[in-house]
């Protein structure tokens, strides 16, 4: 990294550009050419780095593998050959594609014997709008949000080494779902590739395995689907079990809960002949790794034969289901439930291949309705999972929207798509009261309004005259709770409805669970309704300062304080009750904007500060020609990097203030400029692309200031004084 920095500095100097380290205030006003002094000035108790640039339109090129060649936006990438795989080493540019962390804890764990559900995402060759790590302005993109049904997510493409785009990894891990990349070989080229690393001695296949482990470890995803779809020589196929065992062992050592799966293709003789089952011809591969993904043209007799082959490892057999229904398959499309019924009948796991069918083949305008319909038909065969860690915070954002909203305040209008920004999604579906079934509640994701992000959860329902309330389970939990917990719910009712809205929770370990600040719904129920806080504790005001208030846009926040001892939090519900005195049928439409469950003690822990913000990889472009609207404008692209401890943060919000003079536009003594939101970062770096800035006036510096706002996992806003910041002064070259 130091050598790379030296090369960049030398290149800048060759172009007549002065790229200086952070300068003192005196040095800003009286810069000395060529001098590089690593100092920082202190202003308003916050460290700010100041960099100097001379505008030049001859930028250093960025590596195309890591950046879109047109926009210079960072992109996820794949490897196309064995040579590329063996040559890959972690690079500073790879940092954009690193996931936040491993999968969140969930119950039951993947190691349990319960049959699992694998989703294999194969869509139009892959690396579409999802490749843009910092998001894009895509309209009507594909979105997946039924994560509570899924154990494993595979990103599939026909490139040799498919590295999952980091947005998918972040979204899946937030829901506790493991993510696998794909290693695939096909056709004659695949035969040559396999001969090159499998037909020789162990050093060749071990080198490939070590590279695959290193890639998964570095980018923080969880393993590989191995898909050899070409014939193998006897020498090569003889080494496949050794390769799989070595890869699996190494992965388990380096990646917690790592997983290697084998696809049903080649048999032990080396022939490419899909079996549609686990049998003696491919059993050796199953015995050498963590699981077996069958081909799709099976019948029930195949499942029956596999019972003896799988033995105690039934859950490690993932029976393939092609949702497109290609070939001689049992079911697919909106009849996929027929396949799942047979698979679950025999106790196997399921591998759903290309459930994006609902997006690719049906009307885009009906995507959400079709996706909800597809998964609702499978719901009874898909066991749900429980979240088991705090803090638990979600704004129900899908990672997309038609505008951006921050705590009720609109920040930007226009379509956006950013998978890493997807928040934890609830248990979607329709729930009816037992008995005559007249009372019901149904949940939908909705882009029309949001409290934070781009979407909210829309809940419609009916309370029949004979009952007082209806409720719906939002989340399944298995959380050992600390002594004091704060809960918050942001919601609003659509229309004139006077229906009551309340948060409810269920607690386990009833024999030893002691609860304070909460009331049970009945003597025999573990469902409890906490009492809202009217005045929040002073120390927690930054988190619950809006409790009980009517907020902008019609939103309301309810906060709760619960004292617990020896309890297990098992579920969160929202309850809707009829207004006092009402005897009529009550229809309601409620929008949920946010749910938070937070350990009270974590709110008192000081947060680390964003430090050492730097500006590099600068590119200038002219924005308009002279005479159109005064002096020609400029477009600035550059990379910000900073230091921060990732476990404490959900994401970073990146802002800027633009000015034409040396003084900070964000800190003017009267009416400081409100920073403009540029985007979200989920690593300690952000690529600014084509930012419009004013041209520097002759003899004066232009100035742009960048601010890095950390968003804690607990979900409150950090004061601006604690944000990281860096400024860049720029000038026109001397003639």
ZAMARGU-4260 file (C-alpha; in steps of 0.2 Angstrom, whole numbers, plus 5000, padded with zeros to 4 digits):
<rodrens>
0) 5000/5000/5000 | 5014/5012/5004 | 5022/5008/4987 | 5006/5011/4978 | 5004/5028/4987
5) 5022/5033/4982 | 5018/5029/4964 | 5002/5039/4964 | 5011/5054/4972 | 5025/5053/4958
10) 5012/5052/4945 | 5003/5067/4952 | 5019/5077/4952 | 5023/5072/4934 | 5007/5080/4929
15) 5011/5096/4938 | 4999/5092/4952 | 5003/5095/4970 | 4995/5082/4981 | 4999/5087/4999
20) 4996/5078/5015 | 4985/5086/5028 | 4991/5104/5031 | 4990/5116/5045 | 4979/5131/5043
25) 4995/5142/5039 | 5000/5130/5026 | 4983/5131/5017 | 4985/5149/5015 | 5003/5149/5011
30) 5007/5132/5003 | 5025/5128/4999 | 5027/5118/4983 | 5033/5101/4985 | 5032/5101/5004
35) 5023/5086/5012 | 5021/5088/5031 | 5010/5075/5040 | 5001/5087/5051 | 4982/5090/5055
40) 4974/5105/5062 | 4961/5104/5076 | 4945/5114/5073 | 4929/5112/5084 | 4937/5097/5094
45) 4937/5087/5078 | 4952/5082/5068 | 4951/5087/5049 | 4963/5082/5036 | 4966/5095/5022
50) 4972/5090/5005 | 4978/5101/4990 | 4975/5098/4972 | 4979/5107/4956 | 4965/5103/4943
55) 4971/5092/4929 | 4961/5083/4916 | 4974/5068/4913 | 4969/5056/4927 | 4978/5040/4932
60) 4968/5025/4925 | 4959/5014/4938 | 4960/4995/4936 | 4945/4990/4926 | 4942/4974/4936
65) 4938/4984/4951 | 4930/5000/4944 | 4917/5002/4930 | 4927/5009/4915 | 4914/5022/4911
70) 4909/5029/4928 | 4924/5023/4939 | 4911/5016/4952 | 4918/5001/4961 | 4911/4985/4955
75) 4910/4967/4961 | 4920/4955/4949 | 4923/4937/4944 | 4938/4927/4938 | 4938/4920/4921
80) 4952/4907/4921 | 4963/4896/4931 | 4977/4908/4928 | 4967/4922/4935 | 4963/4912/4950
85) 4980/4907/4954 | 4987/4924/4951 | 4974/4933/4963 | 4981/4941/4979 | 4972/4953/4990
90) 4973/4970/4983 | 4969/4987/4991 | 4956/4989/4977 | 4948/4973/4984 | 4943/4982/5000
95) 4927/4988/4992 | 4920/4971/4990 | 4923/4965/5008 | 4907/4961/5017 | 4904/4968/5034
100) 4906/4952/5044 | 4900/4934/5046 | 4882/4929/5046 | 4872/4935/5061 | 4867/4922/5074
105) 4851/4913/5070 | 4842/4897/5077 | 4842/4883/5073 | 4860/4884/5067 | 4865/4877/5050
110) 4873/4862/5059 | 4856/4856/5065 | 4849/4841/5057 | 4833/4850/5051 | 4831/4850/5032
115) 4837/4866/5025 | 4833/4878/5011 | 4845/4883/4998 | 4842/4897/4986 | 4853/4897/4970
120) 4852/4914/4962 | 4855/4913/4943 | 4849/4928/4933 | 4854/4933/4915 | 4872/4929/4918
125) 4874/4938/4934 | 4883/4954/4939 | 4869/4965/4933 | 4864/4981/4943 | 4870/4971/4959
130) 4888/4973/4954 | 4888/4991/4958 | 4895/4990/4976 | 4889/5008/4981 | 4872/5005/4972
135) 4864/5012/4956 | 4849/5022/4950 | 4841/5006/4943 | 4823/5006/4940 | 4812/4991/4945
140) 4827/4980/4950 | 4826/4962/4957 | 4824/4961/4976 | 4823/4946/4987 | 4816/4948/5005
145) 4810/4931/5011 | 4826/4928/5020 | 4818/4920/5035 | 4815/4904/5025 | 4832/4903/5018
150) 4848/4894/5025 | 4860/4896/5011 | 4861/4908/4997 | 4872/4903/4981 | 4877/4917/4969
155) 4878/4907/4952 | 4885/4912/4935 | 4895/4904/4921 | 4911/4912/4925 | 4925/4901/4932
160) 4926/4909/4949 | 4910/4918/4954 | 4913/4929/4969 | 4896/4935/4976 | 4893/4953/4975
165) 4896/4961/4992 | 4878/4968/4992 | 4871/4950/4992 | 4883/4944/5006 | 4879/4959/5017
170) 4860/4957/5015 | 4861/4938/5018 | 4872/4939/5033 | 4861/4952/5041 | 4848/4938/5041
175) 4860/4925/5047 | 4860/4916/5029 | 4877/4908/5023 | 4883/4914/5006 | 4892/4903/4993
180) 4901/4907/4977 | 4902/4895/4962 | 4917/4887/4955 | 4912/4880/4938 | 4920/4872/4923
185) 4911/4868/4907 | 4913/4861/4889 | 4930/4858/4881 | 4938/4873/4889 | 4932/4866/4906
190) 4940/4849/4902 | 4957/4858/4898 | 4956/4868/4915 | 4952/4852/4925 | 4966/4843/4917
195) 4978/4857/4922 | 4974/4856/4940 | 4967/4839/4944 | 4977/4827/4933 | 4994/4830/4941
200) 5000/4828/4958 | 4992/4835/4974 | 5002/4852/4973 | 4991/4858/4959 | 4974/4855/4966
205) 4979/4860/4983 | 4985/4877/4976 | 4968/4879/4968 | 4959/4875/4985 | 4970/4887/4995
210) 4966/4901/4983 | 4947/4897/4984 | 4948/4897/5003 | 4958/4913/5003 | 4945/4922/4992
215) 4931/4917/5003 | 4940/4922/5019 | 4946/4939/5012 | 4929/4944/5005 | 4920/4936/5020
220) 4908/4924/5012 | 4905/4907/5017 | 4911/4894/5004 | 4908/4886/4987 | 4897/4876/4976
225) 4908/4865/4965 | 4901/4862/4948 | 4911/4852/4936 | 4901/4850/4920 | 4913/4842/4908
230) 4920/4825/4906 | 4936/4821/4916 | 4950/4809/4913 | 4953/4794/4925 | 4968/4803/4932
235) 4958/4819/4935 | 4942/4812/4942 | 4953/4801/4954 | 4959/4817/4962 | 4942/4825/4964
240) 4938/4818/4981 | 4956/4823/4987 | 4953/4840/4980 | 4936/4841/4989 | 4942/4835/5005
245) 4957/4846/5005 | 4946/4861/5001 | 4933/4857/5014 | 4946/4854/5028 | 4955/4870/5024
250) 4939/4880/5023 | 4933/4874/5039 | 4949/4879/5047 | 4949/4897/5040 | 4930/4901/5038
255) 4918/4899/5053 | 4903/4888/5047 | 4911/4887/5030 | 4903/4875/5018 | 4907/4866/5002
260) 4894/4858/4991 | 4895/4847/4976 | 4883/4848/4961 | 4877/4831/4953 | 4886/4831/4936
265) 4901/4820/4934 | 4902/4802/4941 | 4916/4792/4948 | 4921/4786/4930 | 4924/4803/4924
270) 4909/4804/4913 | 4897/4819/4913 | 4881/4810/4916 | 4868/4819/4928 | 4860/4806/4940
275) 4846/4816/4947 | 4850/4807/4964 | 4864/4802/4976 | 4869/4785/4972 | 4885/4774/4971
280) 4891/4782/4955 | 4893/4799/4964 | 4893/4795/4982 | 4912/4797/4983 | 4910/4816/4980
285) 4896/4817/4994 | 4908/4808/5006 | 4921/4821/5003 | 4912/4837/5006 | 4898/4845/5016
290) 4883/4842/5004 | 4876/4836/4988 | 4866/4847/4976 | 4856/4835/4964 | 4851/4838/4946
295) 4832/4843/4943 | 4824/4828/4933 | 4820/4817/4948 | 4805/4807/4952 | 4799/4801/4969
300) 4808/4784/4966 | 4824/4794/4966 | 4820/4801/4983 | 4816/4784/4990 | 4832/4777/4984
305) 4842/4791/4991 | 4836/4787/5009 | 4848/4773/5010 | 4862/4782/5002 | 4861/4797/5013
310) 4859/4788/5030 | 4860/4801/5044 | 4865/4815/5032 | 4848/4817/5024 | 4849/4836/5027
315) 4865/4837/5018 | 4856/4831/5002 | 4849/4847/4993 | 4837/4841/4980 | 4837/4853/4965
320) 4821/4861/4959 | 4822/4872/4943 | 4809/4885/4946 | 4809/4888/4927 | 4802/4870/4925
325) 4814/4866/4911 | 4816/4847/4907 | 4806/4833/4914 | 4803/4840/4932 | 4789/4837/4945
330) 4785/4855/4947 | 4790/4873/4945 | 4784/4891/4942 | 4769/4893/4953 | 4768/4874/4955
335) 4785/4873/4964 | 4776/4868/4980 | 4773/4850/4972 | 4791/4847/4972 | 4794/4853/4989
340) 4780/4842/4996 | 4789/4827/4990 | 4806/4833/4995 | 4800/4837/5013 | 4790/4821/5014
345) 4806/4811/5013 | 4816/4823/5025 | 4828/4831/5012 | 4834/4848/5010 | 4829/4858/4995
350) 4839/4868/4982 | 4828/4881/4973 | 4837/4886/4957 | 4833/4903/4949 | 4817/4908/4959
355) 4820/4925/4950 | 4809/4917/4937 | 4795/4928/4945 | 4805/4944/4939 | 4813/4938/4923
360) 4797/4930/4915 | 4782/4940/4922 | 4777/4958/4922 | 4789/4969/4931 | 4775/4980/4937
365) 4768/4965/4946 | 4784/4959/4954 | 4780/4961/4972 | 4763/4953/4971 | 4771/4938/4961
370) 4785/4936/4972 | 4774/4936/4988 | 4762/4924/4979 | 4777/4912/4974 | 4784/4911/4992
375) 4767/4910/5000 | 4763/4894/4990 | 4779/4887/4998 | 4777/4893/5015 | 4771/4877/5024
380) 4787/4868/5017 | 4799/4881/5023 | 4803/4881/5041 | 4807/4899/5048 | 4822/4904/5058
385) 4824/4915/5073 | 4836/4929/5076 | 4846/4927/5092 | 4857/4943/5095 | 4855/4961/5100
390) 4854/4975/5095 | 4839/4971/5084 | 4835/4986/5073 | 4826/4987/5056 | 4817/5000/5046
395) 4811/4987/5034 | 4820/4995/5020 | 4822/4983/5004 | 4838/4991/4999 | 4829/5001/4985
400) 4816/5015/4983 | 4810/5029/4973 | 4817/5042/4985 | 4829/5042/5001 | 4822/5046/5018
405) 4832/5048/5034 | 4821/5048/5050 | 4806/5055/5041 | 4815/5069/5032 | 4816/5067/5013
410) 4834/5068/5007 | 4834/5064/4988 | 4821/5060/4975 | 4824/5047/4962 | 4826/5028/4960
415) 4840/5019/4969 | 4846/5001/4972 | 4858/4996/4985 | 4858/4978/4991 | 4869/4982/5006
420) 4856/4994/5013 | 4843/4981/5015 | 4837/4979/5033 | 4830/4964/5042 | 4814/4958/5034
425) 4799/4951/5043 | 4789/4936/5041 | 4778/4940/5026 | 4761/4933/5023 | 4742/4933/5028
430) 4736/4928/5045 | 4718/4924/5049 | 4709/4922/5066 | 4704/4905/5071 | 4686/4901/5070
435) 4676/4909/5056 | 4691/4917/5049 | 4683/4934/5047 | 4698/4943/5056 | 4714/4944/5046
440) 4730/4954/5044 | 4741/4954/5029 | 4759/4962/5026 | 4767/4969/5011 | 4783/4978/5007
445) 4779/4996/5001 | 4790/5009/4992 | 4777/5023/4993 | 4782/5029/5010 | 4797/5027/5022
450) 4803/5032/5039 | 4821/5028/5035 | 4828/5021/5019 | 4817/5018/5004 | 4802/5008/5010
455) 4791/5003/5024 | 4780/4988/5030 | 4762/4990/5025 | 4750/4980/5036 | 4731/4979/5031
460) 4718/4970/5041 | 4701/4968/5048 | 4694/4967/5066 | 4677/4958/5066 | 4663/4964/5078
465) 4665/4949/5089 | 4683/4951/5094 | 4693/4966/5102 | 4709/4964/5092 | 4720/4956/5080
470) 4739/4954/5079 | 4752/4948/5068 | 4769/4940/5072 | 4783/4951/5064 | 4799/4941/5069
475) 4803/4925/5077 | 4817/4927/5090 | 4828/4917/5102 | 4837/4930/5111 | 4843/4928/5129
480) 4839/4946/5135 | 4849/4957/5146 | 4842/4964/5162 | 4835/4980/5154 | 4829/4982/5136
485) 4822/4997/5127 | 4810/4994/5113 | 4804/5006/5100 | 4791/5006/5086 | 4788/5020/5073
490) 4771/5018/5064 | 4757/5028/5056 | 4739/5024/5052 | 4733/5028/5035 | 4716/5037/5034
495) 4705/5042/5048 | 4706/5025/5058 | 4706/5026/5077 | 4712/5008/5079 | 4725/5006/5093
500) 4742/5000/5088 | 4754/4992/5101 | 4770/4982/5101 | 4769/4964/5110 | 4782/4951/5114
505) 4783/4934/5120 | 4795/4927/5133 | 4801/4909/5135 | 4808/4900/5151 | 4792/4905/5159
510) 4796/4896/5175 | 4811/4907/5179 | 4807/4922/5169 | 4804/4938/5179 | 4797/4953/5170
515) 4795/4971/5176 | 4787/4986/5167 | 4776/4975/5157 | 4759/4966/5158 | 4754/4949/5153
520) 4739/4947/5141 | 4732/4933/5152 | 4737/4923/5167 | 4742/4908/5155 | 4750/4918/5141
525) 4768/4922/5138 | 4763/4936/5126 | 4765/4952/5135 | 4761/4970/5131 | 4774/4983/5137
530) 4769/5000/5144 | 4775/5015/5133 | 4788/5027/5141 | 4781/5044/5143 | 4798/5052/5148
535) 4814/5044/5142 | 4829/5043/5154 | 4840/5058/5151 | 4856/5048/5146 | 4846/5039/5133
540) 4838/5055/5125 | 4848/5054/5109 | 4840/5037/5106 | 4823/5039/5112 | 4821/5058/5111
545) 4806/5057/5100 | 4796/5045/5111 | 4777/5048/5111 | 4778/5063/5099 | 4769/5066/5083
550) 4783/5066/5070 | 4784/5074/5053 | 4774/5065/5040 | 4761/5058/5052 | 4773/5046/5060
555) 4772/5041/5078 | 4785/5033/5089 | 4781/5022/5104 | 4795/5018/5116 | 4796/5004/5130
560) 4807/5000/5144 | 4807/4982/5150 | 4816/4974/5165 | 4819/4956/5163 | 4828/4942/5172
565) 4831/4924/5166 | 4820/4927/5151 | 4821/4922/5132 | 4813/4934/5120 | 4804/4923/5107
570) 4794/4934/5096 | 4788/4952/5092 | 4770/4955/5087 | 4760/4971/5082 | 4743/4971/5089
575) 4728/4981/5082 | 4713/4984/5094 | 4696/4992/5090 | 4693/5010/5097 | 4684/5011/5114
580) 4665/5010/5111 | 4666/5003/5094 | 4655/4988/5089 | 4657/4989/5070 | 4669/4980/5059
585) 4685/4989/5059 | 4696/4990/5043 | 4714/4997/5045 | 4729/5001/5035 | 4745/5004/5046
590) 4763/5007/5040 | 4777/5002/5051 | 4793/5012/5049 | 4805/5005/5062 | 4807/4992/5076
595) 4821/4992/5088 | 4826/4981/5102 | 4841/4987/5111 | 4851/4982/5127 | 4850/4998/5137
600) 4868/4996/5143 | 4874/4997/5125 | 4867/5014/5123 | 4878/5021/5137 | 4894/5014/5129
605) 4905/5027/5121 | 4906/5025/5102 | 4923/5026/5093 | 4926/5041/5082 | 4929/5041/5063
610) 4947/5045/5061 | 4961/5047/5048 | 4950/5052/5033 | 4960/5053/5017 | 4957/5058/4999
615) 4965/5049/4985 | 4963/5043/4967 | 4957/5060/4961 | 4950/5063/4944 | 4944/5079/4936
620) 4932/5082/4921 | 4924/5098/4914 | 4906/5098/4917 | 4900/5111/4904 | 4907/5122/4891
625) 4911/5141/4894 | 4896/5152/4891 | 4882/5141/4895 | 4880/5147/4913 | 4895/5157/4917
630) 4912/5149/4920 | 4913/5130/4916 | 4910/5119/4930 | 4920/5104/4936 | 4916/5086/4940
635) 4926/5078/4954 | 4929/5059/4957 | 4939/5053/4971 | 4941/5040/4985 | 4938/5043/5003
640) 4946/5031/5016 | 4945/5031/5035 | 4948/5022/5051 | 4934/5014/5061 | 4930/4998/5070
645) 4917/4989/5060 | 4908/4979/5074 | 4901/4995/5080 | 4893/5001/5065 | 4878/4997/5053
650) 4885/5008/5039 | 4892/5026/5035 | 4883/5040/5027 | 4894/5051/5016 | 4891/5069/5014
655) 4899/5084/5006 | 4899/5103/5008 | 4904/5113/4992 | 4911/5131/4992 | 4922/5142/4982
660) 4933/5149/4996 | 4946/5143/5009 | 4934/5143/5023 | 4923/5128/5027 | 4906/5130/5020
665) 4900/5117/5033 | 4905/5128/5047 | 4901/5146/5043 | 4897/5156/5058 | 4880/5160/5052
670) 4868/5148/5044 | 4880/5134/5040 | 4877/5124/5024 | 4867/5108/5026 | 4878/5094/5020
675) 4872/5085/5005 | 4871/5066/5006 | 4881/5057/4993 | 4878/5039/4998 | 4880/5025/5009
680) 4896/5015/5013 | 4897/4998/5021 | 4916/4997/5022 | 4929/5010/5027 | 4930/5018/5010
685) 4919/5027/4997 | 4921/5031/4979 | 4914/5049/4975 | 4909/5049/4957 | 4906/5065/4946
690) 4903/5077/4960 | 4898/5094/4953 | 4909/5108/4961 | 4912/5126/4957 | 4928/5131/4947
695) 4941/5139/4957 | 4943/5158/4954 | 4960/5164/4948 | 4971/5167/4963 | 4959/5158/4975
700) 4956/5140/4981 | 4940/5131/4978 | 4935/5120/4993 | 4925/5104/4995 | 4923/5096/5012
705) 4918/5077/5015 | 4910/5071/5030 | 4909/5053/5036 | 4894/5049/5048 | 4894/5033/5057
710) 4877/5024/5060 | 4878/5014/5075 | 4870/4996/5076 | 4858/5003/5089 | 4851/5015/5076
715) 4852/5032/5083 | 4860/5048/5075 | 4878/5053/5080 | 4881/5072/5082 | 4890/5080/5068
720) 4904/5085/5079 | 4909/5066/5080 | 4909/5063/5062 | 4925/5061/5052 | 4930/5074/5040
725) 4942/5079/5027 | 4943/5094/5015 | 4951/5097/4998 | 4957/5113/4992 | 4959/5114/4973
730) 4966/5127/4961 | 4968/5130/4943 | 4986/5127/4936 | 4997/5142/4934 | 4999/5147/4916
</rodrens>
